[in-house]
Amino acid sequence: MTTYKTEFQHSIDHPESFWAEQARRIPWFTPPTTILEYDEQRHARWFVDGELNICHAALDHHVEQGRGEQPALFWDSPVTASKRTLTYRELRDDVARFAGALKGLGVEKGDRVVIYMPMVPEALMAMYACARLGAVHSVVFGGFAPHELAVRIDDAKPKVVVAASCGIEVDRVIPYKPILDDAIAQSAHQPDACVILQREQQPAPLGERDHDWATLVTEAEPAECVPVKGSDPLYVLYTSGTTGKPKGVVRDTGGYAVALHYSMETIYDVAPGEVFFSASDVGWVVGHSYIVYAPLLRGCTTVVYEGKPVKTPDAGAFWRLISEYRVKSFFTAPTAFRAIKKEDPDGKLLAQYDVSCLKALFLAGERLDPPTFHWLDDLLDVPVIDHWWQTETGWPIAANLHGLEPMPTKAGSATVPVPGFDVQILDREGERAEAMEQGSVVIKQPLPPGCLTGIWGDPQRFHSAYMAAFPGYYLTGDGGYFDEDGYLFIMGRTDDVINIAGHRLSTGEMEEVVGAHPAVAECAVIGIHDALKGQVPVGLVIPKDGFEGREADLESELIALVREKIGPIACFKQVLVVDRLPKTRSGKILRKLLRNIADGKEYGVPSTIDDPASLQDVHEAMKDRSVGAAHEARQV
């Protein structure tokens, strides 16, 4: 590990010179001279006096360098039986024209634009068009319900909202326009205009503030790239917090571009002209980083996939895509392969495709369970690489650096910290833990380029949520340990955020919805293990005195309410009516104890929701007054 150790130590001991060297590898209008400085709260700021435009660096620059006819993206949509290829020149021209359309609607540098779209090329065009103008985009996942969209509109205060008329979920058309209209009706902030991409599967009627995408683009003049400072915001992406209100993670422009470019070579080992495929959605951070920006910054071709493995069209979908588009590096969440394994346990469908182009498989977004790791490792003749990162960091914190120095893999480990990330394990007193000793996973300041620079509109929340627990360190919210070889193992969240199929969602937000029901006196929502999705939420509810309805009806109403307010993405399908919940003497619900019960760590209760008997055991444990009584006695 000499090469890795040398590079990592350089990045930690001399961060300014290390990242100055990396910054020289992307095209700036004005190269930065101030590489690192700190704000008044001692938070790192990178490349503050440099000027660039990430749209120019990802599109115009490559056209200027002779890559204009190279494919920039392959769009593959089995749900619409459609495919499309866009070259760098074509994508640049489409982006420039849509940027002109936004400019015609009054969008300027610093304005916000909310994007609510499915996995179509126009979603990338909208993001790049905002970046071209120096506007700040905020993409909202197309599966979110009107309330969730409204919360984000109110927080970001966009001048314009860009949406599609519909999305397609497997074989079902989801009208987006009514969701958008409902969200705006709920919002205190009213955007000046909405741009609607009409899809033939379900066109939408347009209102007074609505504009048709195709008409606007036809009439628009192409817009040039607007120079922005390296520290200027590129986007706001909302992630779940431990309270109901989501956090708007702010990403800068220069640091993000430098970090993503570095990661494509060092971690993913892809060169200009090669094909990179990330099976995610542009609504999540993986989509932002490794579908939209990183591949094109590197001069690669990105695959944009509108569909889901197994269901659209079969369990061989990923193998087909890898074979057809000659994908070198593939990145997805373990949930996808657990679903494929269930449908095709022997991997017979793989034999139907030539995937000799694939050189590495990367997984992240949730813990890669050892059975899935071993199944993939046996099935494929390429490295199966688990790596770990967060919405807040924007790129991997720990990985097996395939492009720098490949290392032996260990099931359950994300391998080693990526250069730039000084990862440490601290105990409750803030002391550094020994090898094999679990504690809070933290990152010593300065955070490297590409990480969040704040919470939109709430700088105090940024500090209190991430920096206050251990001064001088960023708190990841995950627990874990290093083994004797320096490999990092992430054991799970230490807060009330759960990971559902690679998507982080707040149980606190679900509790707010459940607790608002007129028949509910008290409630708690916890995540419990699910063999396919990793975790799923379960609601524990105490009805109000005098409740005379049927428990089954209450459960159905609460499930429907969460689906309405948050969306199907929450996977909220289980509600247990209980007699009491364990509390502290001051009346605080002991959610950690509830999680321990669900995990089988207290009272011998099994943890797997797949087994109805196990779920019943959890239910009975919650209903059993001895659970609360035993804990209360221990507290006394």
Sequence and secondary structure as in RCSB ss.txt:
>XXXX:A:sequence
MTTYKTEFQHSIDHPESFWAEQARRIPWFTPPTTILEYDEQRHARWFVDGELNICHAALDHHVEQGRGEQPALFW
DSPVTASKRTLTYRELRDDVARFAGALKGLGVEKGDRVVIYMPMVPEALMAMYACARLGAVHSVVFGGFAPHELA
VRIDDAKPKVVVAASCGIEVDRVIPYKPILDDAIAQSAHQPDACVILQREQQPAPLGERDHDWATLVTEAEPAEC
VPVKGSDPLYVLYTSGTTGKPKGVVRDTGGYAVALHYSMETIYDVAPGEVFFSASDVGWVVGHSYIVYAPLLRGC
TTVVYEGKPVKTPDAGAFWRLISEYRVKSFFTAPTAFRAIKKEDPDGKLLAQYDVSCLKALFLAGERLDPPTFHW
LDDLLDVPVIDHWWQTETGWPIAANLHGLEPMPTKAGSATVPVPGFDVQILDREGERAEAMEQGSVVIKQPLPPG
CLTGIWGDPQRFHSAYMAAFPGYYLTGDGGYFDEDGYLFIMGRTDDVINIAGHRLSTGEMEEVVGAHPAVAECAV
IGIHDALKGQVPVGLVIPKDGFEGREADLESELIALVREKIGPIACFKQVLVVDRLPKTRSGKILRKLLRNIADG
KEYGVPSTIDDPASLQDVHEAMKDRSVGAAHEARQV
>XXXX:A:secstr
 HHHHHHHHHHHH HHHHHHHHHTTS  SB  S  EEE TT  EEESTT EE HHIIIIIHHIIIIITTSEEEEE
EETTTTEEEEEEHHHHHHHHHHHHHHHHHTT  TT EEEEE  SSHHHHHHHHHHHHHT EEEE  TT  HHHHH
HHHHHH  SEEEEESEEEETTEEEESHHHHHHHHHH SS  SEEEEE  TTS     TTEEEHHHHHHH      
  EETTSEEEEEEE  SSSS EEEEEESHHHHHHHHHHHHHTS   TT EEEE S TTSHHHIIIIIIHHHHTT 
EEEEE S TTTSS TTHHHHHHHHHTEEEEEE HHHHHHHHHH TT GGGGGS  TT  EEEE SS   HHHHHH
HHHH SS EEE B  TTTSS SEE  TTT      TT   EE TT EEEEE TTS B  TT  EEEEEESS  TT
S  EETT HHHHIIIIISSSTTEEEEEEEEEE TTS EEEEEESSSEEEETTEEEEHHHHHHHHHTSTTEEEEEE
EEEEETTTEEEEEEEEEE TT  S HHHHHHHHHHHHHHHT GGG    EEE S   B TTS B HHHHHHHHTT
SSTT    TTSHHHHHHHHHHHH HHHHHHHHHHH 
